[in-house]
Amino acid sequence: MKGIITVVGKDTVGIIAKVCTYLAEKNINILDISQTIVDGYFNMMMIIDMSSKSSEFDDTVDELKSIGEGIGVDIRLQREDIFDSMHRI
C-alpha cells in the first residue's frame, strides 16, 4: 500500500531528518520526495511504500501527527487512493 505524507509549517532545522528517521524505524520506504521553502515556510510531499511497515496505518497517522506537533509543523498521512480521489479533477 502506498501513502502520501504532507508536511507544512515554518521552516526549522531537522524536519526532514525527524520524518525520515521515523519512517526508517517503521520500515517504511520513501519512493519519492519533494520539498520547497518559500519565504520561510516549509512544504514537503512524500510518496511512501507501506507494504513492509511495522505498525498499523492509523498508528502511523497518529505518530506522524505527534512528531509534527513536537517540531511545530503539520504532518498528515493519507492512503494514496484516498488522496487521488480527493484531488481528481
Contacts in CASP RR format, 6 or more apart in sequence:
PFRMAT RR
TARGET T0000
AUTHOR 0000-0000-0000
METHOD contacts of the structure
MODEL  1
MKGIITVVGKDTVGIIAKVCTYLAEKNINILDISQTIVDGYFNMMMIIDM
SSKSSEFDDTVDELKSIGEGIGVDIRLQREDIFDSMHRI
1 49 0 8 1.000
1 50 0 8 1.000
1 51 0 8 1.000
1 57 0 8 1.000
1 79 0 8 1.000
1 80 0 8 1.000
2 31 0 8 1.000
2 47 0 8 1.000
2 48 0 8 1.000
2 49 0 8 1.000
2 50 0 8 1.000
2 79 0 8 1.000
2 80 0 8 1.000
3 47 0 8 1.000
3 48 0 8 1.000
3 49 0 8 1.000
3 50 0 8 1.000
3 77 0 8 1.000
3 78 0 8 1.000
3 79 0 8 1.000
3 80 0 8 1.000
3 83 0 8 1.000
4 45 0 8 1.000
4 46 0 8 1.000
4 47 0 8 1.000
4 48 0 8 1.000
4 77 0 8 1.000
4 78 0 8 1.000
4 79 0 8 1.000
4 80 0 8 1.000
4 83 0 8 1.000
5 19 0 8 1.000
5 44 0 8 1.000
5 45 0 8 1.000
5 46 0 8 1.000
5 48 0 8 1.000
5 64 0 8 1.000
5 75 0 8 1.000
5 76 0 8 1.000
5 77 0 8 1.000
6 43 0 8 1.000
6 44 0 8 1.000
6 45 0 8 1.000
6 46 0 8 1.000
6 74 0 8 1.000
6 75 0 8 1.000
6 76 0 8 1.000
7 15 0 8 1.000
7 19 0 8 1.000
7 35 0 8 1.000
7 42 0 8 1.000
7 43 0 8 1.000
7 44 0 8 1.000
7 45 0 8 1.000
7 46 0 8 1.000
7 68 0 8 1.000
7 73 0 8 1.000
7 74 0 8 1.000
7 75 0 8 1.000
8 41 0 8 1.000
8 42 0 8 1.000
8 43 0 8 1.000
8 44 0 8 1.000
8 73 0 8 1.000
8 74 0 8 1.000
9 41 0 8 1.000
9 42 0 8 1.000
9 43 0 8 1.000
9 72 0 8 1.000
9 73 0 8 1.000
9 74 0 8 1.000
10 40 0 8 1.000
10 41 0 8 1.000
10 42 0 8 1.000
10 72 0 8 1.000
10 73 0 8 1.000
11 37 0 8 1.000
11 40 0 8 1.000
11 41 0 8 1.000
11 42 0 8 1.000
12 42 0 8 1.000
12 71 0 8 1.000
12 72 0 8 1.000
12 73 0 8 1.000
14 71 0 8 1.000
15 42 0 8 1.000
15 44 0 8 1.000
15 71 0 8 1.000
15 73 0 8 1.000
16 35 0 8 1.000
16 44 0 8 1.000
18 67 0 8 1.000
18 68 0 8 1.000
18 71 0 8 1.000
19 44 0 8 1.000
19 46 0 8 1.000
19 64 0 8 1.000
19 67 0 8 1.000
19 75 0 8 1.000
20 30 0 8 1.000
22 63 0 8 1.000
22 64 0 8 1.000
22 67 0 8 1.000
23 29 0 8 1.000
23 30 0 8 1.000
23 48 0 8 1.000
26 53 0 8 1.000
26 54 0 8 1.000
26 55 0 8 1.000
26 60 0 8 1.000
27 52 0 8 1.000
27 53 0 8 1.000
27 54 0 8 1.000
28 48 0 8 1.000
28 49 0 8 1.000
28 50 0 8 1.000
28 52 0 8 1.000
28 53 0 8 1.000
28 60 0 8 1.000
29 48 0 8 1.000
29 49 0 8 1.000
29 52 0 8 1.000
30 46 0 8 1.000
30 47 0 8 1.000
30 48 0 8 1.000
30 49 0 8 1.000
31 46 0 8 1.000
31 47 0 8 1.000
31 48 0 8 1.000
31 49 0 8 1.000
32 46 0 8 1.000
32 47 0 8 1.000
33 44 0 8 1.000
33 45 0 8 1.000
33 46 0 8 1.000
33 47 0 8 1.000
34 44 0 8 1.000
34 45 0 8 1.000
34 46 0 8 1.000
35 42 0 8 1.000
35 43 0 8 1.000
35 44 0 8 1.000
35 45 0 8 1.000
36 42 0 8 1.000
36 43 0 8 1.000
36 44 0 8 1.000
37 43 0 8 1.000
42 73 0 8 1.000
47 80 0 8 1.000
50 57 0 8 1.000
50 60 0 8 1.000
53 60 0 8 1.000
55 63 0 8 1.000
57 77 0 8 1.000
57 79 0 8 1.000
60 77 0 8 1.000
61 76 0 8 1.000
61 77 0 8 1.000
64 75 0 8 1.000
64 76 0 8 1.000
64 77 0 8 1.000
65 75 0 8 1.000
65 76 0 8 1.000
67 75 0 8 1.000
68 74 0 8 1.000
68 75 0 8 1.000
78 86 0 8 1.000
END
